[in-house]
């Protein structure tokens, strides 16, 4: 009887181990680290969590460098041409053209810089920075001043734009998934 229980226990442990390995394997296929070198380099340069950058790219373009939105946002991090010109000026990119937004290196550099800028603008608050990335920092400022959307002027409790509300939830969820899959467990 003991031998039978031990065999069943070992089979269950083996199945659990196999399940865990397969789960992480499939999650890594769904949530890849494409453009890893650029993301890690610019995340380090600008002081932002690379998993947040991966989450934004995953949600914005699903890692398609040739993506163009209905609002004409371009590339991996879906940067609008006007925003791209402004960022290029701030970052010091010489001979900028909107076509550079299709190039992963430039798109990730500019998108990461912009997200870092928004994080600084909103005192490191990821929810607000992500809301501003999608809905505009002027709108986020206005929402924070409106008691319907912010009870304390520091955190959004409601977002009037359904698209931005969904975007925030999606990016934050994907960010947590990236951290779950790839962060080293200690």
N, C-alpha and C positions, 0 to 999 in steps of 0.2 A: 504493500500500500504506500509506504514512504517513497519508494522508487517511482511509483506512478505519479504521485504528487510533485516530486522533484522534476520529473520529465515535463509535466504540464506547466509547472512554474517556469522552467527554462524555455519552453516553447512560447509562453506568454511574454517573457522578457525579450526573446528574440523578435517576436512580432512587434512589440512596442518599439524596439530599437530600429527595426526595418521601417516602421511607420514614420518614426522621427526623421530618419535619414531621407526617406522619400518626400516627406512634407517639405523639408528644407530644400531639397533638390528642385521640386516643382515650384516652390515659392521663388527660388532664385531665377528660374526661367521666366516667371511672370513679372518679377521685380528685379531686372538685371542692373548691372553696374556699367552700362555702356558709357563710353567716353570717360572712363574712370580717371585717366591721367589728367585730362583737362579739369574735370570736376574737383578732384583732390587738390590740384595745383592752385586753382583760383579760390577754392574754399579756404585753403590755408592762407593764401595771400590776403584775402579780405576778411578772414576771421569769422567764418560762418560754418555751421555743421554741414559737411558734404551730403549727409543723408537728406537734409532739407532740400538741397539743390537737386538731388536725384528725384525726390518726391515731386518737386515743381516740374521738372522735365517730364516725368512719367505722366502727370496729370495734364500738362499743357500740350504735349505733342506725341506722347508715347514713344519718345526717342526717334522721331522722324525729323531729320534735319531739313527736309524740304517742305515741312508743314506750313500752310498759310491758312489763317482763320478767315471767317466771313467778315471780320473787321480789319483784315489785312495785317494781322500780327504774324510775324515771320519766325520760322526756325524752331529749334529745340525748346527754347524758353519763351517763345511767342512774344517777341518784342515788336512793338509798333515802330514804323520808320521814324516818326518824330521823336519818340523816346530814344530810339537808337542813335539818332544824331546828337541828342542832348547828352546821352551817356558817353558817346565817343569823344565829345568835347571835354567832358569831365575827366575821363580816363586818359585822354591824350592819344587817342588812336588817330594816326595821320592818314590822310587820303581816304577817309571813310566814305563808303558807298553803302546804300541799303542792301546790295547784294551780299555784303559781308555778313549779314544776319543769317544767311543760309550756311555759313561756314561754322561748324561746331566750335572751333577754338574761340572765335570772336563772339558767337552767340552766348556761349557759356561764360566767357569773361564778362561780357556786358550784363547778362542776366544776373550773374552772381554779384557783381558790383552793385547793381540796382537793388537786389534783395537786401544786401548788406546796408545800403543807404536807407532803405525803408525800416530795417531793424533798428538802426541808430535813431531814425526819426521818431520811432514809436518805442523808444527806451527798451529795446530787446524783446518786446512783446511779439511773439511769433504770430499769434492770431491776427493782430492788427496789421503787421507787415504783409502777411499773406492776403488779407482783405484789401490792402492798398495795392498790392501787385495786380490784383484782378479788377478792383473797382475804382482805383485812383485814391491817392493820399488826401486830396481835397475832400472827397466824399467821406472818407474815414474820419477826418477832422470834424466835419459837420455832424456825422452820426454820434461822435463822442460828446458833442455839445447838446445833443437832443435827448431829453429824458425818455423818449419813446424807445431809444436804441441803446442808451447807456445810463445806468443808474448812478454811476460814480465818476463818469468822465474819463475813466482809465481803461475800461473793458467794455466790449460790445456784448450786450445781452440779446440783441436782435439785430438783424441786418435787413434793410428794406429791399435790397435787390436779391431776388431768388437765385439768380445765377451766381452772384458773389457768395451768398450763404452756402450754396451747394459746393462751390469751389473751396471755401475755407474748410468745410468738413472733410472733403475728399483729400485735399493736400495734407491736412493734419493726420488723417487716418493712414494715408500712404507713407507719410513720414514715420509714424510709429511702426508700420510694417517693415520698412527698411531698417530701422533700428533693431527690431526684433530679429530679423534674419541675419544681419551682418555684424552687429556689435558683439564684441568678445564678451562672453559670460565669465564672470570671475567668481 
